[in-house]
Amino acid sequence: MDTATIEKVKTLDGFLGFENIKNGDDGIFISYWKDLDSINKWKHDEMHLEAKQKGKSMWYNRILSQICKVEQSVEYIK
C-alpha cells in the first residue's frame, strides 16, 4: 500500500515532495503540498482513505496527522 500511494501521490497536482524516516517499528512520513486545496483533494482521495483506514485497523498503533504552514525552510549540508 505504501508504494502504491506514493506512486499515485507523485502524479497529483500540487504535490511537491515527501520525506519518509523509519527507526525500527517507528516512522514518520511528511508530505509537502502547494496549497490547502491540494491537501484537501488528497485527504478525500479514495486510495488515501483506504490506506488510512487500513493503517488504523491493521498496521499502526498511533497515527498523527498535522497540517502546518512552513514560513521558511533552510537546509545546511556539510
Rosetta blueprint (number, residue, H / E / L):
1 M L
2 D H
3 T H
4 A H
5 T H
6 I H
7 E H
8 K H
9 V H
10 K L
11 T L
12 L L
13 D L
14 G L
15 F E
16 L E
17 G E
18 F E
19 E E
20 N E
21 I E
22 K E
23 N E
24 G L
25 D L
26 D E
27 G E
28 I E
29 F E
30 I E
31 S E
32 Y E
33 W E
34 K L
35 D L
36 L H
37 D H
38 S H
39 I H
40 N H
41 K H
42 W H
43 K H
44 H L
45 D L
46 E H
47 M H
48 H H
49 L H
50 E H
51 A H
52 K H
53 Q H
54 K H
55 G H
56 K H
57 S H
58 M H
59 W H
60 Y L
61 N L
62 R L
63 I L
64 L L
65 S L
66 Q L
67 I L
68 C L
69 K L
70 V L
71 E L
72 Q L
73 S L
74 V L
75 E L
76 Y L
77 I L
78 K L
